[in-house]
C-alpha cells in the first residue's frame, strides 16, 4: 500500500514536470512563467501583503519560483530591501532566473523539486503555492517550513489551481498550526487567493 502511494506521488511529479516544461517554450518572460499576459494585478497583491510587515529588509524564498518573475516584481515595487532565493524543478527556468531575471542573485537559485528541497537556513518569508505538490505531501511540506524557523509564510493559489484542489478558499488548506491569531493578511480575488501568516 505504501509503495502504491509512493508511486502515485512520483507519477504526480512526473506529470507536473511534463506540464510545466511546456512553459519554457513561451515567447515572453510571463509566458515562460505560465501566464497568457503579464500578471501585474495578481503580483501586486504580494506587495500589499509584504508591505504590512514591520521589517525594512527581508529574505524571501519562492518555492516553485519558475523564472523568478514574481521575485523581480517584488524587488521592483516594494519599499523594502529584498534578498531573493528560489527553488524550481525546471532547469531552464532556474537558468533564466540566474542569467537574465535576477543575475545579481544567481547563487540564490537552486534546481530541485520542492518536496526534495533541504532547508539549510531560515528565511523571513517563504512563498509557497501548495498546488505544486501532491496532496499527500502538502502537510509534510508545511511542517518542514515551520521547522526551518522561518518567520512568515505567504501561501497563495491561482484560481485555476483552486478549482483543481476542489476548495472554496485557501484557508481550507492551511495547516493546523495556523489560527486566526497568526494570520496577518488574507485576500481572494478572481485571479488569486493569498494568506500571510506568522510561523
N, C-alpha and C positions, 0 to 999 in steps of 0.2 A: 504493500500500500504506500509506504514512504517513497519507494523507488518510483512508483507511478506519479506521485505528487511532484517529485523532483524533476522527472522527465517532462511533465506538463509545464512546469515553471521554465525549464530550459527552452522548450518549444515556444513559449510566450516570448522570451527574449530574442530567439532567432527570428520570429515573425516581426517583432518590433524593429530589429536591426534591418531586415529586408525592407520594411515600410519606410523607415526614416532615411535609409540610404538613398532613396529617390529624391529626397530634399536637396542633396548635394548637387543635383543636376540643374537646380534652379538658376535662372539667368541673373537675378538680383540677390543682394545680401538677404533681404527679407524672405524671398522665395526659398533661399537655401536654409532658412531657419523655419520654414514651414508655413509661411503666410502668403496669401494672394496679394496683399497690399501692406504697406508699412503700418505696423500695429501701434501707432502712436497713442491712440486712446487707451488701449489696454496697458501699454507700458507706463503711461502717466499715472496709473493707479499705484504702481510700485513706488513712485516718487511720493505720492500722497501718504502712503504708509510709512516710508522711511523718514519723512520729514516730521512725523510725530515723535520720533525718538530724541532723547536729550543729547546723545553723543554727537560730537562735531566730526569725529573721524571713525570710520567703520571698515572692518574687513568683512567682505561678503563672498560666500561661495555659492555658486549656482550649480545645483545638481541636475545634470541634463542640460548643460548650458548651450548646446548647439554651437553656433559660431560666435557666441558671446555678444550678439547684438543687444540683448537686454541689458547686460552689464555695461556696455558702452553708453547706452541711453541713460542709465542711472548715473554714471560718472559725469555725463554731459549736463544733466538737468537738475541734479540735487545740489544743495548748498553745502553738503558735507564732503569731506575728503574721503574718497573711497579707494581701498586696495582690493581689486577683484581677483577671485580664484574661480576656476571652473572645471567641471568633470563632465565628459560626454563619451559615449561608446563609439562615435564615428570619428575615425582619424582625420577624414577630410575636413570636418567641422572644427576639430581642435587645431589643425594646421592653419585654417583660415583665421581663427581667433588669435593664434600666436604670431602669424606673419602679417596680417592685414588689419584686423579689427582692433586688437589691443597689443601691439608688438612690444610696448614698454613693459608689459607684464607676462611675456611669453612663458617664463618659467613657472607661472602660477596655474598653467592649464595642463590637464592630465587626461589621456585617453584610457578610459576604463568604464565598464558597465557600473552603474550606480550601486547595484547590490554588492559588487565586489570591491567597492572603494574602502580603503582602510584609513580611518580617521587618525591622523598623526598629530593633530593640533585642534584647537578650538577656533571658532570664528565669532565675530559679533553677530552676523546674520547668516542663516542658512536659507537659501531659496530652494523650494522643493515642490515639484509637481508630482503627486502620488500616482498619476495615471501612467507614468513611465515604468512603473513596477508591476509585477504580478500581484494580484490581490493578497495572496498569502505572504508576500514579502513586505507589505506596507507597514504593518505594526512593528515588525522587526527593525525596519529602517528608522522609524520614529524613535525607537529605543536607542539605536546607535547614535542618532542626532543628540538625544538627551545625554547619553554617556560621553559624548565628545566635549561636554562642558561649554558648548557654545551658548551665547546669551539670548538670542532671539531666533525665531523661525518664521518665515513667510511661506505659507502653504497656499498654492494657487492652482486652479484648474480652469482651462479654457472651456467654453460652452460645449464644444463637440465632445470633450472628454467627460463632462458632467453627464451627458446622455449615455456615453459608453459605460461609465461606472454605475449608472442607474441610481443616481442620488438627486435629491432636490436642491441640496445646499452643501457647500463644502464643509460646514461644521459637522455633518454626519460622518465624515471620515477622519476626524481629528482623534488622536489617541486619548486614552482615558486620563492621562495626567494633565490634559488641558481642560481648564474650567473657566467660567466667566471671570474669575479673579485674575487669570493671567492672559486673557485675550485683550489686546491693546487696540486693535483696529480690525474691522471686518466690513467687506463690501461685496456686492454682487451686481454685475451689470449684464447686458446682453452678451458681452464678449467673454467675461472672466469673473470668477469668484475668487476672493482673496481674503486670507486672515493672517494677521500678525499676532504672534503671542510670545510671551516671555517663557523661556525654558526653565 
